[in-house]
Amino acid sequence: MPRGPKGEHRPADVNARAVMIGKIVTGELEDTVPSPEDQGKNPAAVALGRMGGAARAAGLSKKRRKEIAKNAAAKRWAK
């Protein structure tokens, strides 16, 4: 079944999807994306996860980042 950008279920059938969009537009159905806190996740952990990649990159040297990038490129092209 197709999923939206946040993993929500969407109808696979074209007609069912059109009906769903019509209901959202008319206000019959609310199309909200739940926040991580609404899903029962720890807000502090969510905040740390958002800054994870930037924090990791700041802690790496230029040489190490280059090694990681070369390895990633080699893995991608090896397929």
Secondary structure, 3 states (H helix, E strand, C coil): CCECCCCCECCCCHHHHHHHHHHHHHCCCCCCCCCCCCCCCCHHHHHHHHCHHHHHHHHCCHHHHHHHHHHHHHHHHHC
